[in-house]
Amino acid sequence: MPHAVTILADGFEEIEAVTVIDLLRRGGIDVTILGLDGTEVRGAHDIWVLADMALRDFSGVFDALVLPGGMPGTNNLAASEEVLEMVRMAYNRGKTCAAICSAPMVFARAGILDGKKATCYPGCEAMLAGAQLSEDAVVVDGNIITSRAVGTAIQFALKLVTVMAGKDAAKKINTAILH
């Protein structure tokens, strides 16, 4: 079974995190939720999520690394050397690296967006220096997938399901959720 990890930091965007986690699991993908500073993580809109474990306790193998946006969640992720190293490691090993909204700036800070096509939340473009910017809802360039915002979370999640579990799995979810 494919395995994805998502890292939540205080101030994460709840819809972007939970939508992706939910749809990946519906697609038969194992998802481990990692809390940046512990297992209780507070979203940008005061919704608390209980992570499976703290990032510092994770040593498993995964196929995809997924980062939700939100503020100050993205800034908290980008300030963590542990997160930046995990992004670099995932990218260099050919793992799927996916980020939505403002979170592609974490990829830029980790140095994996240079020369790559990417998208982000409008107004965050300056934080993606070196990337080839797009206004598409979801952009795939090699093993990097980026998306724009809460309104593109379902498309983003379905693209991840397609990449990790195949078109049939994504189509089945798309039909079931009436998307």
C-alpha positions in Angstrom: 0.0 0.0 0.0 1.4 3.4 -0.9 2.3 5.6 2.1 2.1 9.4 2.4 3.1 11.6 5.3 1.8 15.1 5.9 3.3 17.5 8.4 1.1 19.8 10.3 2.4 22.9 12.1 0.4 25.3 14.3 -1.5 27.6 12.0 -2.0 25.0 9.1 -5.0 25.5 6.8 -7.5 22.9 8.0 -9.4 22.3 4.7 -6.1 21.7 2.8 -4.9 19.2 5.3 -8.0 17.3 6.1 -9.4 17.2 2.5 -6.1 15.7 1.3 -5.8 13.2 4.1 -9.4 12.1 3.7 -9.2 11.6 -0.1 -5.8 9.9 0.0 -7.2 7.4 2.5 -10.3 6.9 0.4 -7.9 6.0 -2.4 -6.3 3.3 -0.4 -3.2 5.3 0.5 -1.9 5.0 4.1 -1.4 8.5 5.5 0.6 9.3 8.6 -0.1 12.7 10.2 3.0 14.2 11.7 2.8 17.1 14.1 5.8 19.5 13.8 6.0 20.2 17.6 3.9 17.4 19.0 0.7 15.5 18.5 -1.8 18.2 19.2 -1.8 20.8 16.4 -3.9 23.9 16.2 -5.1 25.0 12.8 -5.3 28.5 11.5 -9.1 28.6 12.2 -8.9 27.2 15.8 -9.6 23.6 14.8 -7.4 21.1 16.6 -6.1 18.0 15.0 -4.5 15.0 16.8 -1.5 13.9 14.7 -0.4 10.2 14.7 3.0 11.2 16.1 5.4 14.0 16.4 7.8 14.6 13.5 10.8 14.0 15.7 9.5 10.4 16.4 9.0 9.4 12.8 11.6 7.2 11.1 9.4 5.4 8.6 9.5 5.0 4.9 7.1 6.9 2.7 6.2 7.5 -0.9 4.9 11.0 -0.7 5.4 14.1 1.5 2.4 16.5 1.6 2.5 20.0 3.1 -0.7 22.0 3.6 -0.6 25.8 3.5 -2.0 28.3 6.0 -0.4 30.9 8.1 1.5 30.9 10.2 1.7 27.1 9.6 3.7 27.5 6.4 6.2 29.9 8.2 6.5 27.3 11.0 7.3 24.5 8.5 9.8 26.7 6.6 11.6 27.6 9.9 12.2 23.9 10.7 15.5 22.6 9.5 14.1 19.1 10.2 11.2 19.8 7.7 13.6 21.3 5.1 15.9 18.3 5.3 13.0 15.9 5.0 11.8 17.8 1.9 15.3 17.6 0.3 15.6 13.9 1.2 12.2 13.1 -0.3 12.9 15.0 -3.5 16.4 13.5 -4.0 15.0 10.0 -3.5 12.3 10.6 -6.2 9.4 10.6 -3.7 6.4 12.7 -4.5 6.7 16.1 -2.9 3.3 17.9 -2.8 2.4 21.4 -1.4 -0.6 23.6 -1.6 -1.3 27.3 -1.1 1.6 29.0 0.6 3.4 25.8 1.4 5.4 25.6 -1.9 7.5 28.3 -0.3 8.8 25.5 2.0 10.0 23.7 -1.2 11.6 26.9 -2.4 13.4 27.4 0.9 14.6 23.7 0.7 16.0 24.5 -2.8 13.9 22.0 -4.8 11.9 24.5 -7.0 14.7 26.0 -9.0 13.7 25.8 -12.7 10.6 23.8 -11.8 7.0 24.7 -12.8 5.0 25.5 -9.7 1.9 27.4 -8.5 0.9 28.9 -5.2 -1.5 31.1 -3.4 -1.8 34.5 -5.2 0.6 36.9 -3.5 3.1 34.3 -2.5 4.9 34.2 -5.8 7.9 36.3 -4.6 8.6 33.5 -2.1 9.1 31.0 -5.0 12.2 32.7 -6.5 13.7 30.4 -9.2 10.5 28.6 -10.0 8.6 28.9 -13.3 5.3 30.2 -12.0 1.9 29.1 -13.2 -1.7 30.1 -12.4 -3.0 26.6 -13.0 -5.0 25.0 -10.1 -2.6 22.1 -9.9 0.9 21.9 -11.4 3.0 18.7 -11.8 6.7 18.9 -12.6 8.5 15.6 -12.2 8.0 14.5 -8.6 6.8 17.9 -7.4 3.0 18.7 -7.2 1.8 22.2 -6.2 -1.6 23.7 -5.9 -3.1 27.1 -5.3 -5.5 27.2 -2.3 -8.4 25.8 -0.3 -10.6 26.0 -3.5 -8.2 23.6 -5.3 -7.8 21.1 -2.5 -10.0 18.4 -4.0 -8.2 18.7 -7.4 -4.8 18.6 -5.6 -5.8 15.5 -3.6 -7.2 13.7 -6.6 -4.0 14.4 -8.5 -2.1 12.8 -5.6 -4.4 9.8 -5.7 -3.8 9.5 -9.4 -0.1 9.6 -9.0 0.0 7.2 -6.0 -2.9 4.8 -6.7 -3.8 5.3 -10.3 -6.5 6.9 -12.5 -9.2 4.4 -11.6 -8.9 5.1 -7.9 -9.1 8.9 -8.5 -12.1 8.5 -10.8 -13.9 6.3 -8.2 -13.4 9.0 -5.5 -14.4 11.8 -7.9 -17.6 10.0 -8.7 -18.4 9.1 -5.1 -18.0 12.7 -3.8 -19.9 14.1 -6.7 -17.0 16.3 -7.8 
